[in-house]
Amino acid sequence: MNRANIPQTDSIHELADFWDTHDLTDFENELEIIKTLAKSRGISPANLIREWVLEHIEVK
């Protein structure tokens, strides 16, 4: 199956257009990888994603 990657953009319009034609089930493999990584670190997938977001947020 050939699918698009999630756009790497800050544009809310671009992201909205993308998610209007895609859903999370298009990325089930990636979600399983996140679960595996989180389990290996002894944390929940939500906490792993939270850590990633916090690492990339600009502190103002």
N, C-alpha and C positions, 0 to 999 in steps of 0.2 A: 504494500500500500504506500503510495507516494503522498505525503502530507506536508503541509507548510510548517515551518518553525514559528514559534511565538516571536512576534516582532520585538526587536531590541530598540525600543523607542520610549520617549517620555510623552508622546502625543496621545492624549486620551481618545482622540478621534480615530487614530490609526488602530489603537488597541480595541476600541469598541467595534470598529468594522471587522477586525479579525475575529473577535468573540461572537459576533453576530452569525458567523458562518462556521464556527468550530465549538466544541465543548470539551470538557475534561476527559471524556472517554477517548478522545483522539490521542491522549497522552498517557494512557494507562501504564505503559512500560516505564515511563519516567517516574510516575507516582510510586511504582513498585520499587524502583531504585532508591527513592527518598526513604521509603519505609525501611529498606534494608540498611541504608546508611545510618538512619536514626537508631535502629535496633542495635547496630554494632557499637554505637556510642552510649547506649543505655538511656536514650531520651526519646520523647515522642516525635513523630514527624512534624507536628506543629511547632515544637520547640526548636527543631533543627532549622526549619524555614525561618522562624523568628530570628535565630542567630544570624542566618545569611542576610536577612533584610537589614538588621542592625549593623552588620559589618559594612554595608554599602550605603547607608544613609549619611548624608552630609549633616554634620552638626553645625547648627547656625547660632 
